[in-house]
Amino acid sequence: MLSRDIGYAGALRFTTAHESSPTNDPAEKVMEMHNNSIGLKIRRSKGSDFALNSGQLKVLDE
């Protein structure tokens, strides 16, 4: 939705900056950056729910 609202480049800058905090858990950062990348790519071609519904996103077990 962010990519839809502010464009691909803006969403990429925002999500990268958001995950760059030194207090972020390294495993969570890797997961989030992966998911952000997938989401941004898929949003360009298939829509916002495709990645989640098709099992392409990573999640951490709690």
C-alpha positions as CSV (number, residue, x, y, z in Angstrom):
1,M,0.0,0.0,0.0
2,L,2.9,2.3,0.7
3,S,4.2,1.8,-2.8
4,R,0.7,2.5,-4.2
5,D,0.4,5.7,-2.1
6,I,3.9,7.3,-2.4
7,G,5.4,5.4,-5.4
8,Y,8.1,2.7,-5.7
9,A,11.1,5.0,-5.1
10,G,9.6,6.7,-2.0
11,A,8.5,3.4,-0.5
12,L,11.9,1.9,-1.1
13,R,13.6,4.8,0.7
14,F,11.1,4.8,3.5
15,T,11.2,1.1,4.2
16,T,15.0,0.9,4.0
17,A,15.4,3.8,6.4
18,H,12.8,2.3,8.8
19,E,14.8,-0.9,9.0
20,S,18.2,0.8,9.5
21,S,17.9,1.4,13.2
22,P,20.9,-0.1,15.1
23,T,18.4,-1.4,17.7
24,N,16.7,-3.7,15.2
25,D,17.2,-7.4,15.7
26,P,19.4,-8.6,12.9
27,A,17.2,-11.6,12.0
28,E,14.1,-9.3,12.0
29,K,15.9,-6.8,9.7
30,V,16.8,-9.5,7.2
31,M,13.2,-10.7,7.2
32,E,11.8,-7.2,6.9
33,M,14.1,-6.2,4.1
34,H,13.3,-9.4,2.2
35,N,9.6,-8.9,2.6
36,N,9.8,-5.2,1.7
37,S,11.7,-6.2,-1.5
38,I,9.2,-8.8,-2.4
39,G,6.3,-6.5,-1.7
40,L,7.6,-3.7,-3.7
41,K,8.3,-5.9,-6.7
42,I,5.0,-7.6,-6.6
43,R,3.1,-4.4,-6.1
44,R,4.4,-3.2,-9.4
45,S,2.9,-6.2,-11.3
46,K,0.3,-8.1,-9.3
47,G,-1.2,-6.1,-6.5
48,S,-0.7,-5.8,-2.7
49,D,-2.0,-9.1,-1.4
50,F,-0.4,-11.5,-3.8
51,A,2.9,-12.0,-1.9
52,L,1.1,-12.8,1.4
53,N,-1.5,-15.1,-0.2
54,S,1.1,-16.9,-2.3
55,G,3.4,-17.7,0.6
56,Q,6.4,-15.6,-0.7
57,L,6.9,-13.6,2.6
58,K,9.0,-14.8,5.4
59,V,7.8,-14.8,9.0
60,L,9.6,-15.5,12.3
61,D,8.2,-18.1,14.7
62,E,7.6,-16.7,18.1
